[in-house]
Amino acid sequence: MRTMTTLMTATALTAVGVSAITAETWDLPMAYPATNIHSENAAEFASCVADATDGAIEIVTHPNGSLFAGNDIKRAVQTGQAPIGERLISAHQNENPLFGIDSIPFLATSFDDHEELWEVAGPAVAELLDSQNLVYLYSVAWPPQGLYFKREINSVSDMEGIRFRSYNTATARLAELTGMRPVQIEAAELSQALATGVAESFISSGATGYDSQVWESLTHFYEVDAWLPRNIIFANKQAWEGLDEDTQSAIRDCAAEAKERGLEMSKEYTNFTLDGLRDGGMIVQRASDELMEGLREIGDTMTEEWLESAGETGREVIEAYRSAD
Ligand code: PCA
């Protein structure tokens, strides 16, 4: 396919004699709604790339799981079904524990700490992606993760038996350790799952609760700042290597801008969406000391489990992060 497009581009250039008259389209599958910060940021990234390459590369975003469901995006890009894509990387912790480093409970709980963690973890994750035929372009953290319920919850024992929507290994494990019942559901299906009672609770940012208008089904959001997971934009390696150096560096520049802009957008979206939940009628507050204490104990267990599974590389990254404090 790509060779074909390149050939057509070359023919068009010869025929007309101007640069970049035929664009190469890069479809970019994404899992979250078009109005979400990650999707809006990627749309700006796409327009930056179009400008910087004189229209030679036209990235077209496909939000909300419309091209591939979230869980299929990474494989689609690895195998070249899509040249570029965005994925919540911790959802792939089952492939390698390093992918779940951003979802270790209470390891990095603020944007600043999370960025420090990513400074040491990012290169290791990029290397791992490279070994899977993926080229890391940029990534952006979600706002801190809190707990959603449809009644008041003051302790871990209050959570017993609740049907809990999970989105990665860590969220499923959290459910198990708190006595809840995990069910894996894509963000695009979340409102529906809550409305039908398939799920009655979940952990996420204010952003996803706001995007999914969860006040229609739920009543409480507890700020626990458990972790900040990350979405990564990556390209298929062959598609990437098919680009000339100038094009690659133009895309890298746009990616560097997107990383910075995305971080600012995510920070701003945090309070905006918590206010949005309140406007929708939800009670938004910090979790009680008792609940936090119970969650921290579970966090310690999960940290130990992660370290055990992640081996030497994982341990080194955590140590480098902790000693940078
Ligand atoms: N929203 C995504 C992942 C993390 C977040 O804040 C979700 O709930 O699927």
Residues whose N, C-alpha, C, O or C-beta is under 5 A from the ligand:
A	BS01	PCA	W142 P143 Y167 A187 I203 S204 S205 T208 P229
